[in-house]
Structure formats: structure tokens, C-alpha cells
């Protein structure tokens, strides 16, 4: 059966309401997730939230962004407090729950592109710093997943690594601190290895790597060892759908971000778009039953009511695609 989920972010500042909304919409046969609320401010957005999981690599917030520091300070305490609030609310909302539950963490390349060294450059410019960040993130993810399983013991966790900056990292599109140049492109195999090393921290748990940016590198994402890849399917060219076919035939599942978050699409249009791409790639309709559908990106930019509506639409898309897979 095709299932629905969300990418991760949610509007507003009420984490209790957000967790209960996603639970109520998805817990019955779909894939609920721990929502992220960047509207709460620093430490709740993708980079700061995930940097808070780093082990023995504290950060604080500067005008240029998150930066490594010698010891934890006020910003680290604020991020830790937000995490505690999220996990307390999650434990209460999912008391007695059994089934899959997805959690999202920034991937190592995007995190290294978003955290800065003491001298003002992105951590990505320094291979040693990137390596240390990757190892620290892997350990932080391992501890985080263990904590989640303690709080929601009936949950089968799914780890999602978010890598929105990956295409820019690979194509040397990130600016230097001076703004007059661009960072050297990261070798694709090194990128795959870094992502893979963090995924290994999940052990036997299910994993997915998400990249909703144009030019998501599906062949590289397959090489990370992830159980699934998540992409914005509206951005896929015919060649992109052929790469999806190679991904699926290689045993890697697809999370199809098929519902535009700007309100320009409908559930019906999303169904037709996914089906057309699937057919053009030469994939059997029966294999559609293995995919997961979602909005194309996070929902933080919407009003709460619109976010709920779009998440319901993903459930409707999943139901229609399930019927087509069975026909």
C-alpha cells in the first residue's frame, strides 16, 4: 500500500499542536513524523537543530550563522531546551503507539555547509573539520535514536537525512566567506561516504536521504546505502525518471514529493504526474505500492490550516495510487 508522510517542517510555534496534528493525520496506516518548527527561532531550524546533536563539537550563533566554539553557551542551552520540549511532547502524544515513526536530521554535507569555523569559512572547506563533524553527527544520531526508542518504545524509527545543499556542494556553487569566490566542489564519492557513515549510525533501522533541490543526484544517493531516497518529483526530467527506475530496480525505495507547497497543485494532478513519470520510466504499476508520497518540501511557510490540508492531500494521493497499483 502506498503511504503518505511529510518532509519535516511545520508552521507555527506550538509543538504540541504540531505533533498531534501530524499524528492524527498519519498514524493510521501511514508514516507519521516528528515535526520541526523553525518559527520558534534559532535552534529550531534545520542546521541549528541538528548542530545541537553534535557530540563534543559545540556551536553558537553569530551574525554569519552557526559557528564552532570552545564550550557550549546560551545558544546551545536554548537548542537543548527545544529538543527536550519536542521529545517530551512526542512521548506523551505517542504513548502506547506501535508502528513506524520518522525523524529528520540535517545530513553531514549540508551541515558542514551551514556551520562555520573560527576563521569565518564554512566547515566544508576543511576536510579534517568535515570529517570530525561527520563522526560527531553520527554519534549524536546514534544517541538521539536510542533516546527516542526509550521514549516511544513501540515505535520502529525511520531516520531521514536532509541534504538540500548537496547539489550546490557538488557543483561548487557555495560562496566563500569573502563572497568573491566559490568553495571547491566536494568529490561525489567522498560525499556519498560521509552520508553513508551517518546512516550507519541507524543500525538496522530504516533510512531515507532527502534532497528536494533541483538536480538531486540520485546515483550518488543510491550509493549511500540508504533504504530510500526522497526527491521533489515535479522537478524530474525524463532522464530523472529513468534514474528513479534505476533506483527502484536497485532495491532503493522512492519517497515522491509530488504535492507543490505553494498551493499550485491538487491531489489529482499529483496522482497523474507520478503515474505518468512511472509509466514513462517503464516501471510496472504494481511497484507503485512500495512508494511513499509527501508534499514536495517542508510546510513551515504555510498557515497551519493550509499545512493540514496539504498533508491530507498527501493521504488522498496515497489512496489513489494504491488503487492504481492494485488494478
C-alpha positions as CSV (number, residue, x, y, z in Angstrom):
1,X,0.0,0.0,0.0
2,X,1.2,3.5,-0.8
3,X,1.7,5.5,2.3
4,X,1.9,9.3,3.0
5,X,4.3,11.3,5.1
6,X,5.7,14.8,5.4
7,X,9.2,16.2,4.7
8,X,9.6,17.6,8.2
9,X,8.9,21.2,8.9
10,X,5.6,22.6,10.1
11,X,4.3,26.1,10.7
12,X,3.8,28.0,13.9
13,X,5.4,27.7,17.4
14,X,3.1,25.2,19.2
15,X,5.0,21.9,19.1
16,X,2.2,20.1,21.0
17,X,-0.3,21.0,18.4
18,X,2.1,20.2,15.5
19,X,2.9,16.7,16.9
20,X,-0.7,15.9,17.5
21,X,-1.8,17.2,14.1
22,X,0.8,15.0,12.2
23,X,-0.1,12.0,14.4
24,X,-3.8,12.3,13.8
25,X,-3.3,12.7,10.0
26,X,-0.8,9.9,9.5
27,X,-0.6,7.5,12.4
28,X,-3.4,5.3,11.0
29,X,-1.6,3.3,8.3
30,X,0.8,6.0,7.0
31,X,4.2,7.3,8.2
32,X,3.9,10.0,11.0
33,X,6.9,12.1,11.8
34,X,8.4,14.4,14.4
35,X,7.6,17.8,13.0
36,X,10.2,20.7,13.1
37,X,9.0,24.2,13.9
38,X,11.6,26.7,12.6
39,X,9.2,29.5,13.5
40,X,10.4,29.1,17.1
41,X,13.6,30.8,16.2
42,X,17.3,29.9,16.3
43,X,18.0,26.3,17.3
44,X,14.7,25.1,15.8
45,X,15.7,25.4,12.1
46,X,17.4,22.6,10.2
47,X,21.1,23.5,10.8
48,X,20.9,24.8,14.3
49,X,18.6,21.9,15.5
50,X,20.9,19.3,14.0
51,X,24.1,21.0,15.2
52,X,22.6,20.6,18.7
53,X,23.0,16.8,18.3
54,X,26.8,17.1,17.6
55,X,28.9,15.3,20.3
56,X,31.8,17.4,21.7
57,X,31.5,20.0,18.9
58,X,29.6,22.9,20.5
59,X,28.3,25.8,18.3
60,X,26.9,29.2,18.9
61,X,25.0,31.7,16.7
62,X,26.9,34.6,15.1
63,X,25.6,37.2,12.5
64,X,27.1,35.0,9.8
65,X,25.4,31.8,11.1
66,X,26.2,28.9,13.4
67,X,29.9,28.7,14.3
68,X,32.0,26.2,16.2
69,X,33.1,27.4,19.7
70,X,35.3,26.0,22.5
71,X,32.4,25.4,25.0
72,X,28.6,25.3,25.0
73,X,26.9,28.6,25.7
74,X,23.4,30.2,25.7
75,X,22.6,29.1,22.2
76,X,23.4,25.5,22.9
77,X,21.2,25.6,26.0
78,X,18.3,27.1,24.0
79,X,18.6,24.4,21.4
80,X,18.8,21.6,24.0
81,X,15.7,23.1,25.7
82,X,13.8,23.0,22.4
83,X,14.8,19.3,21.9
84,X,13.6,18.4,25.4
85,X,10.3,20.1,24.8
86,X,9.9,18.2,21.5
87,X,10.7,14.8,22.9
88,X,8.5,15.3,26.0
89,X,5.6,16.2,23.8
90,X,6.4,13.3,21.4
91,X,6.4,10.8,24.3
92,X,3.1,12.0,25.5
93,X,1.4,12.1,22.1
94,X,2.7,8.6,21.1
95,X,2.1,6.9,24.4
96,X,1.2,3.3,23.5
97,X,1.9,3.8,19.8
98,X,3.2,0.9,17.7
99,X,4.4,1.4,14.1
100,X,6.9,3.4,12.1
101,X,7.8,6.9,13.2
102,X,10.1,9.2,11.1
103,X,12.6,11.6,12.5
104,X,14.7,14.1,10.4
105,X,18.3,15.3,10.9
106,X,20.4,17.5,8.7
107,X,22.9,15.5,6.6
108,X,26.6,16.0,7.0
109,X,27.3,17.9,3.8
110,X,24.5,20.4,4.3
111,X,25.5,20.7,8.0
112,X,29.2,21.3,7.0
113,X,28.0,23.9,4.6
114,X,25.9,25.7,7.2
115,X,28.3,25.7,10.2
116,X,31.3,28.0,10.2
117,X,34.9,27.6,11.5
118,X,36.5,30.1,13.9
119,X,38.2,31.8,11.0
120,X,34.9,32.5,9.3
121,X,34.8,29.9,6.5
122,X,32.3,27.1,6.2
123,X,33.4,23.8,7.8
124,X,33.2,22.3,4.4
125,X,36.4,24.0,3.3
126,X,38.4,21.9,5.7
127,X,38.5,18.1,5.1
128,X,39.5,17.4,8.7
129,X,36.7,19.6,10.1
130,X,34.2,18.0,7.8
131,X,35.4,14.5,8.8
132,X,35.2,15.4,12.5
133,X,31.7,16.9,12.0
134,X,30.5,13.7,10.2
135,X,31.8,11.5,13.0
136,X,30.3,13.7,15.7
137,X,27.0,13.8,13.9
138,X,26.9,10.0,13.5
139,X,27.5,9.6,17.3
140,X,24.8,12.2,18.0
141,X,22.3,10.5,15.8
142,X,23.1,7.1,17.4
143,X,22.3,8.6,20.9
144,X,19.3,10.5,19.6
145,X,17.7,7.4,18.1
146,X,18.3,5.4,21.3
147,X,16.7,8.3,23.3
148,X,13.7,8.3,21.0
149,X,13.2,4.5,21.3
150,X,13.3,4.8,25.1
151,X,10.6,7.5,25.0
152,X,8.4,5.7,22.4
153,X,9.3,2.0,22.8
154,X,6.7,0.7,20.4
155,X,8.0,2.8,17.5
156,X,10.0,1.5,14.6
157,X,12.1,4.5,13.8
158,X,12.9,5.8,10.3
159,X,15.9,8.1,10.0
160,X,15.7,10.8,7.4
161,X,18.9,12.7,6.5
162,X,18.1,16.1,4.8
163,X,20.7,17.2,2.2
164,X,19.2,20.3,0.5
165,X,22.6,21.8,-0.2
166,X,24.1,18.7,-1.8
167,X,23.7,19.8,-5.4
168,X,25.4,23.1,-4.6
169,X,28.2,21.3,-2.7
170,X,28.9,19.0,-5.6
171,X,28.8,21.8,-8.2
172,X,30.9,24.4,-6.4
173,X,28.1,26.9,-6.0
174,X,28.6,27.8,-2.4
175,X,30.3,31.2,-1.9
176,X,33.4,31.7,0.2
177,X,33.4,33.9,3.2
178,X,34.6,36.9,1.2
179,X,31.9,36.4,-1.4
180,X,34.4,36.7,-4.3
181,X,34.7,33.0,-5.0
182,X,33.2,29.6,-4.5
183,X,34.1,26.7,-2.4
184,X,35.9,23.8,-4.2
185,X,33.4,21.1,-5.2
186,X,33.3,18.0,-3.0
187,X,34.2,14.7,-4.6
188,X,30.9,12.7,-5.1
189,X,32.3,9.5,-3.6
190,X,33.5,11.4,-0.6
191,X,30.0,12.9,-0.2
192,X,28.4,9.5,-0.5
193,X,30.8,8.1,2.1
194,X,30.0,10.9,4.5
195,X,26.3,10.4,4.2
196,X,26.7,6.7,4.4
197,X,28.7,6.9,7.6
198,X,25.9,8.8,9.4
199,X,23.3,6.4,8.0
200,X,25.3,3.5,9.6
201,X,24.5,5.1,13.0
202,X,20.9,4.0,12.4
203,X,21.9,0.3,12.6
204,X,19.1,-1.9,11.4
205,X,16.6,0.9,11.4
206,X,15.0,2.2,8.1
207,X,16.7,5.1,6.5
208,X,16.0,7.7,3.8
209,X,18.1,10.5,2.3
210,X,16.1,13.6,1.2
211,X,17.1,16.2,-1.3
212,X,14.3,18.4,-2.7
213,X,16.7,20.8,-4.6
214,X,16.8,20.8,-8.4
215,X,19.4,18.4,-9.7
216,X,19.2,15.9,-6.8
217,X,22.0,13.4,-7.5
218,X,20.1,10.1,-7.5
219,X,23.0,7.9,-8.5
220,X,25.0,9.3,-5.6
221,X,22.1,8.9,-3.1
222,X,21.8,5.3,-4.1
223,X,25.5,4.7,-3.2
224,X,25.0,5.9,0.3
225,X,23.3,2.7,1.4
226,X,20.0,4.5,2.2
227,X,16.9,2.3,2.1
228,X,15.0,5.1,0.3
229,X,15.6,8.4,-1.5
230,X,13.2,11.3,-1.2
231,X,13.0,13.9,-4.1
232,X,10.7,16.5,-5.5
233,X,9.2,14.5,-8.4
234,X,7.9,17.7,-10.0
235,X,11.5,18.6,-10.8
236,X,12.3,15.3,-12.5
237,X,13.0,15.4,-16.3
238,X,12.6,12.2,-18.4
239,X,16.2,11.4,-17.6
240,X,15.4,11.9,-13.9
241,X,12.6,9.4,-14.1
242,X,14.9,6.9,-15.7
243,X,17.2,7.4,-12.8
244,X,14.2,6.8,-10.5
245,X,13.7,3.5,-12.3
246,X,17.3,2.5,-11.8
247,X,17.0,3.4,-8.2
248,X,13.9,1.3,-7.6
249,X,15.3,-1.6,-9.6
250,X,18.4,-1.4,-7.5
251,X,16.2,-2.1,-4.4
252,X,16.1,1.5,-3.1
253,X,12.6,2.8,-2.4
254,X,11.2,6.2,-3.5
255,X,9.7,8.9,-1.4
256,X,7.9,11.0,-4.0
257,X,7.5,14.7,-3.1
258,X,4.6,15.2,-5.5
259,X,2.4,17.9,-4.0
260,X,3.6,21.5,-4.5
261,X,3.8,23.5,-1.3
262,X,2.8,26.8,-3.0
263,X,-0.8,25.7,-3.4
264,X,-0.5,25.4,-7.2
265,X,-1.3,21.7,-7.4
266,X,-4.1,19.2,-6.5
267,X,-4.2,15.7,-5.3
268,X,-5.5,14.6,-8.7
269,X,-2.6,16.4,-10.6
270,X,-0.1,14.8,-8.3
271,X,-1.5,11.3,-9.0
272,X,-1.4,11.9,-12.7
273,X,2.1,13.3,-12.6
274,X,3.6,10.4,-10.6
275,X,1.7,7.8,-12.7
276,X,2.9,9.5,-16.0
277,X,6.5,9.5,-14.8
278,X,6.3,6.0,-13.6
279,X,4.9,4.7,-16.9
280,X,7.5,6.7,-18.9
281,X,10.3,5.1,-16.9
282,X,8.9,1.7,-17.8
283,X,8.1,0.6,-14.3
284,X,5.2,-1.7,-13.5
285,X,2.2,0.0,-11.9
286,X,2.2,-2.8,-9.2
287,X,5.5,-1.5,-7.9
288,X,3.9,1.8,-7.1
289,X,2.6,0.1,-3.9
290,X,6.1,0.4,-2.4
291,X,6.5,4.2,-2.6
292,X,5.8,6.9,0.0
293,X,4.2,10.2,-1.1
294,X,4.6,13.6,0.5
295,X,4.5,17.3,-0.1
296,X,7.4,18.5,-2.3
297,X,9.1,20.3,0.6
298,X,8.5,21.3,4.2
299,X,5.4,23.1,5.3
300,X,6.8,25.8,7.6
301,X,5.9,28.6,5.1
302,X,2.2,27.8,5.2
303,X,-0.6,28.7,7.6
304,X,-1.4,25.8,10.0
305,X,-4.7,25.1,8.3
306,X,-3.0,25.0,4.9
307,X,-0.4,22.6,6.2
308,X,-3.1,20.3,7.5
309,X,-4.9,20.5,4.2
310,X,-1.8,19.7,2.2
311,X,-0.9,16.8,4.5
312,X,-4.5,15.4,4.0
313,X,-4.0,15.7,0.3
314,X,-0.9,13.5,0.5
315,X,-3.1,10.9,2.2
316,X,-5.6,11.2,-0.7
317,X,-2.8,10.8,-3.3
318,X,-1.6,7.7,-1.5
319,X,-5.0,6.1,-1.6
320,X,-5.5,6.8,-5.3
321,X,-2.0,5.5,-6.2
322,X,-2.7,2.4,-4.1
323,X,-5.8,1.7,-6.1
324,X,-3.8,2.1,-9.4
325,X,-1.1,-0.2,-8.1
326,X,-3.7,-2.9,-7.4
327,X,-5.5,-2.5,-10.8
